[in-house]
Amino acid sequence: MYNSFAAPQAKGKAANDIIFAANALAVADAAAIGAENVTNGTIGAILDDDSKLVCLPTVEAVYRNLPINEVIAYAPIAGTPDFLEKVQVATFGKSRPNGFTSAVATTGGTGGIHHAIWNYTEAGDTVITADWYWGAYKVLCLDMGRKLDTYKMLTDGGTFNLPALTEKVNALLAKQNSIMVIINTPAHNPTGYSLTTEDMEQVVAMLNKAAEETGKQAILFLDAAYIDYAGEKDAVREVFKALDNLPERVLAIVQYSMSKGFTMYGQRLGAMICVTSSEAAAKEFFEINQYTSRATWSNNNRAAMRTLVQIYSDDALLTAVEAERDHYYKMIKARADIFVEEAKACGLPMIPYIAGFFLSVPCANSQAVCDILHKDHIYLVPLAAGVRIALCSIPLQKIPGIAAKLNDALKAV
Ligand code: PLP
């Protein structure tokens, strides 16, 4: 019998990623019968209507023109000062909240989620997120000895379910010293849902009330990974005004990622940005997260920092990048429009889609539903609460018919 070398906290861990597993099936099918005959709706990256991975052309030009020293040199552990300033412009736009903000560079969005869980929750604590959630949240929690619990994200009327979140927050604050809530908005993965500014104001007020009543504290983690494809840039960012003058007991952390906004997925850069009414809390945020960076990956990708800084320091470059993002936002929207119209026509249930890379169909037994679709060479992602369709990666011409086939599969299980 194999005598494991792994330490007790590592023993038995294996990342069985359902998304990569579904993608592997699609890739194998494409190799067998030709990619043109396969619909791969599993990939979380933008593919154009010729199924080519998209790189925003201005991002590519800026990146390729960087002096070699800006590519190979170390960056400061927290990130270069100009990056830490410009990434806040990229994140908040015209809606920078009133209060103290501080940024630390992270390896993509994932890095900041890691640091926030590590530094703002205790061993054994439970973190809260929506019942529709990105699976990595759970892996991150479990790997650090935390748990993840969920609330029903939407009411039966399709609005944000504040009462369900409130109930979970109160139950956990009775047992823990603090509470962390992760909300992925705007253009939520996997549903394409976005909270309104009013929803966010109510979340902040609810967290404050719960914290005041218990004498404890709350961390609101806003994962904004898809913000650059969520709609008109200024309108989308108004939600951050809900973080104006935050109550003392509530700390907000906004997570920006360059993976989607710059199509630089593999370059691994993002930033975690705190918003607080306390200067000391902002200083502490910078210190403890920089420390955890030193203790994990050390420093981040300097070339990606320079790329963001150059683009956000030059109006012409920024205008070009924004036009390119808008082009791909519209490409994805055109695919969504067809799917949503066909879903309505055949009565397929759907979570309200506002924008973003994905949309979702609620159902039980999602694996069986996805398996049925394999007969039609359609590959989607089975999640606990339903099936996820990656609009970002399915060419427009392959969208017609998916909704009806999915509806048939739903009825067959
Ligand atoms: N948050 C969500 C919900 C995501 O789907 C992703 C990427 O798939 C991320 C954050 C950030 O990913 P990365 O670490 O690649 O920037």
Residues whose N, C-alpha, C, O or C-beta is under 5 A from the ligand:
A	BS01	PLP	G44 T107 G108 G109 T110 G111 W134 N184 N189 D223 A225 S257 S259 Y265
